[in-house]
């Protein structure tokens, strides 16, 4: 990825952070215009290439791309450890254990997030590439200005008839990156696969449900401040927003999106929420609300939403997920034993 390329799904800014650099977020359906690069390369090696002839393989023998992939196999490709699971390919410069752990975590998270969103995903082809960055410098060089204030970024590139690539870049030098940053970004990738034309409020609002309680409470605080100051968007405008607002309105946008999604989840669950988000774009907001929720119009929903804010606070969707823990000090010499024992 070229230095400075902007990603369509950056993590939301820190609540009320006025020092954020300007950016132009894009939806996944526009990435072909901003990223004219094929699938991810790991240090010059295509992630889809078979392993090098002399490179050690941990977990399975070197095999063609069409072979059956075991639950998680780890290969050494030049300087990279590459862990391949059913739906993910994780690249790490640090350790086989880190790549293995992240691939296993991604598979578990994918299943649980999809269930929380109300659908069962099909197998991903191509796999989602996950790059572990051991420093902020490496991460920022890849994702550009957004890397100064985020821990992870996701990109889905579309091609005619489907998805050409899925990619998540994440800072692995943060201790809790598997639970603090990965769920939000992976939710974006899942939603892009399931519903390619979700409106911004739903895409961002749903992913925000999987942030930490502390972060959600800060966004909830920003929402209430924006309502008090008059900076909040009218609900009808939020639901039809097609571009991200100006930087000074990000706190209101993220806070509103998360809150409206929580309200709709309480009214009808995740399946109906996604149906509404899709239907509103072809039938209009008011018609979609009448058909799916029995509400008169956006004004009626606004009344219910404002009522839901009285005395309530942000609560994240609970994930049963806990990161898999590989043995301490795992190295390539004994990683094969672990993989064979699985």
N, C-alpha and C positions, 0 to 999 in steps of 0.2 A: 504494500500500500504506500503511495507516495506521501512524503512528509507533508503535514498540514491538511490532508484530505479530511473533510468534515463528514461525520457519521450521522446517519439519520435517527439513531436511537440513543443519544447520549443520556447517561443517568441524569435525573433532575438536578438542578443546581442546589447547593446548600440553601435552605430556606432563608430568605431575606438577604442573601449575599449580593450586595450592590457592586462588588468589584469584579464580577464575572466578565470575561471577554465577550465581544459580540460573536454571534454564531448564527447560522441559518440552518436550523434543523430541517430535515426532509423526511417524508414518509418512505417506507420501503419501496413503494411502487415507482419512485423517482430516482432510485440510486443508479440506474443505468446511465443517467445523464451526468452524474457526478463522480462515478468510479468506473473508468474504462479499463479495468484490470480483471483478469480471470480469477480462478480459484486461488486461495491463499498459498503462498510459497513459504516454506520454513527454511530460512537461510539459503535460499536459492534452490531448494529441493522441493519439487511439487509434492504436496501432501498425498496425491493420488498415485505417485510412483511406487513400484515395488521397492522393497528395501535394497540397499546396496549389497553387492555380492559378498563383501568382506565384513559387513556390519553385523554385530551380534544381535540376535533376536530373542526377546524375553517373553515367554508366554505362548508362542506358536512359531513354527518354522516359517521362513520367508515364503510368502505365497502370492499368487497372482491376485489381482483385485477382485476377480470373480469368485474366489474361494470363500467358503463359509467362514465368517469371522467369529472367533470365540468371544465370550463376554467382554473381556478386556485383554488385549495383547499389547506389549510394549516393544518397540524397536528402537535401535540407535541409528540415526541418520545423520552422519557427520557429527556436528556438535549438538544436535537435538535429540532429546528423548521424545518419541512420538507414541502416545497411547491411543489405540484404536478400539472403540467399543461399537455397539450396534449402530448408534446414531451420532457419535462424536469422534473427533480426532483431535487430541490435545497435544500441543507442542510446548516443551519446556527445555530450557537450557540448563536448569538446575539439577534435576534428578529424575530417575525413573519413577521413584515413589511419588513425587509430586504430580507427574503426568498421569500415573495410574489412579491416584486418589481423586484427582479432578474428573477424570473420565467416568469413574464409578459414581461420583457425586452428581455429575450432570445427568446421567441416566436416571438416577433416583429422583432428582428434582424435576426432570422433564415429565415423568409419569405423574408425580404428585401435583405439579402446577397445572397440568392439563385437566386432571380430575377436579381441581378447585375451580377451573375455568369452565367446566361443564362439557368437556368433549374428550374423545379418545383419539390421539394423533396416530397417523400412519407412520411407518418407518421412513426416516429421512434419507433421501438419495438426491443430491449429495449429502454427506454427513455435515454436521455443523463443526466448523473448525474453531478451536479455542486456543488462543495464544496466551501463555502465562508470562507476564512481564515482571522481572525480578526487581525493577526499579522504576521510579517515576520518570526518569529520563527516557528509558526505553519505551514506556507507555506513551508519553507525550510525543515522542518522535513518530509514533505510529498514528495516533488519533488526532494530533494537532492541538489547537488551542483548548478544546474541550477537556483535554487530559489534565489541565491545571486544577480542575475542580471536581473531577470524577474519579471513580475507581474502576469502572468498566464501561465498555461501549459495545453495542451490537449493530451488525449490518446485515441486511438481507438484500441480495441482488436478484432481480427478476429477469427472466428471459421469456420469450414467447412460449406459452404453454406451461409455464411452471417457474420454479425457483432455480437459479443458476448457482448460487452459493449462499451459505449462512456462515457468519463469522462473529465471534465474541473475543474482544481483547480485554484482559483483566489484569490488574496489578496483584500479583501473588505475594508481594512483600507485605501486604496487609494481613494480619493474623486471621481475621474472620472473613476473608473475601468470599469464601464458599457460602456463607450465610448472609453477609452484609451487602454484597454487590451482585452475585451471580443470579439469585432468584428473579430480581427485577429485569435484568437483561434477557434472561432466558424466556421470561414471560413475553417480552416483545417478539422474540423469534417465533415462539409458539403461535402467538396471535397472528403474525404475518403469514404463517403457513395455513392457519385455519380460516382466517377471514382477511383476504388481501386488501380490502378497501375500508378498513375500520376508520371512523372519524378520530381526530386527535384526542378528544376528551376521553373516549373509551380506551384507546390504546395506552395513553399515559395513565389514566385513572386506574385501569385494571392492574398495570404493572406496579403502581404505587401501593397497592394493597399488600404486596409482599415485602415492603421495606420494613425496617426495624420499627418497633413501637416508638422509640425516641424520635426518629425522623418523621414518622407520620404525625406525631403530636406537634412537631414544629410546623409542618405544612398546615395542620389544622389551625394553629395559631395565626399563620399568615392569612388563611382564609378569613378568619374572623376580623382580623385587622383590615383586610381589603373590603369587607362588607361594611365595616364601620366608617371607613374613609371614602366609600363610594367608588373605589377602583375595581371592584368586582364586575365581571361582565354580566349583563342580563342572561338568564339561563338559556333563552332561545338563541342568543348570539353564541354562547359557548357551544351548544349542541351542533351548530352549523359552521363552526370555525374550521377553515381549511388550511391556514398557515399559523405557525407559532406566533404569538404576540411579541411586541417589543420587549426588550430585556427588563424594563421596569415593571412589566406586568406579569413576569414569570411567576412570582410568588402567588399572585391571585389565581393564575391559570392552573398551576399544579394543585394548589389547595382546593380550588373548586372542582377540578376533574376528579380528584380522589374522593371528595365528599359526595358528589353526585353519583359516582359509581357505587359507593357504599349504600346510598339511599335506594338505588335501583336493585342492588343485590338483596336488600331487605324486602323490597316489594315483590320480587319474582325469581330471584336466584340467577346464577350465571348464564344458564342457557337462554333465558328470556332476555337478559341484558344484551347478549351478543346478537340475538335475533333483532332486537330493537335497533341496535347500532347499525346493522346492515339494512334493515327495512326503511329506516328514516331517510336513507340516501336515495331510494327509488320512489318512495311514497310521500316523503316529507315527514317532519317531526310530529305534527299534530295527528296525522292519519296513523302513523306507527304507534303513537301513544294510545289512541282510541282502540286500535285493533288488538294490541298486546296487553295493555294495562287497564283498559277501560277508563282512561282519563280523557278529559275534554280536549286539552291542548297543553302547550308548554307552560302556560300560566298556571294551570292546575297542578302540574308537576312541581313548579316553583313553590307553590303553597305547601305541598307535602314536604318538599326538601327543606324549606325554611323551618317548618315545624320539627323536622328531625334534628335540627341543630340545637334545639333548646335542651341544654343540660347534657348533651351527648358529647363524647370525645372519640377521637380516632382509635380504632382497634384493628390491628393487622389480621389478615387471614392466617390462621394458625397452620403451620406446616409441621408434620411429624418428622420431617427430614432431619437427620443428623449426619454430618460428614463422616465417611468411612475413614478409619485410621489405620494406615499401613504400619508394619513393625518399625520401630525406631532405627535410624541409621541404615535404612535399606539401601543397598547398592546393587549395581548390575550383576555382580558375582553371585549374589544369593537371591536375586529377584526371580530367576527362573524357577527356583524351588517353590517360591510362593505361588507363582502362576500355575505350576503343575499340580500343586496341592489343592487348588480351587475346584 
